């Protein structure tokens, strides 16, 4: 089956230029995410979250 292209489409193909995508984009330094004072947890609060709120006293 032969596909017929319009003249406009053939012109677009003639103007097509392949570009390598293997070249990395400009490097952007991403600062580490650190908690704010409002988001900081004590060790006890963190352990409570990890253990699902179960303490030794309730087990």
N, C-alpha and C positions, 0 to 999 in steps of 0.2 A: 504494500500500500504506500503510495507516494503522498507526502503531505506538502501542500502548497503554502508557502509563506507570503504574507503581504510584503510589499516593498518597505513599509515602515518597520516591520519586524526585522527584516534582513538588515536594514540600516542600523538598528539597535545592536544586532549581533556583530556587525562590523566594528562598532565602537566599543564593544565589550573588552575590558581589560581585567584579567584575573589578578587578584591580590592575595598574597600569602596570609593565612590566618595564624601561622605558627609563631609570628613575632609577638612578643608580649606587649601589652599596652604600657603606658607610662606607669612607673612604679609609684605607688602612693603609700606612705607610711601610715599604718592604722594604729593608733595608740591603744594600749591594753585597757580593757574595761575594768574599772575598779569601783567598788561600792562607795556610795556617799555615806556620810555619817549617819543619815537616817536609815540607810539600808544595812548597816553593819549589825551582826548578830553576836551575842555572847556564845561561848562554847556550849553552855547549857541549853540555850535556845536552839542552836544548830542541832544538837543531839536530840532534842525533843522533836524537831521536825523530821529528822532521819528515822527515828524509832516510831514515828507516828503518834507521838504524845504519850507513849507508855513509859512509865518510870519504874524503877525497881520496887517502889512502895506499892504499886498497883498490881504487880504480877504475883 
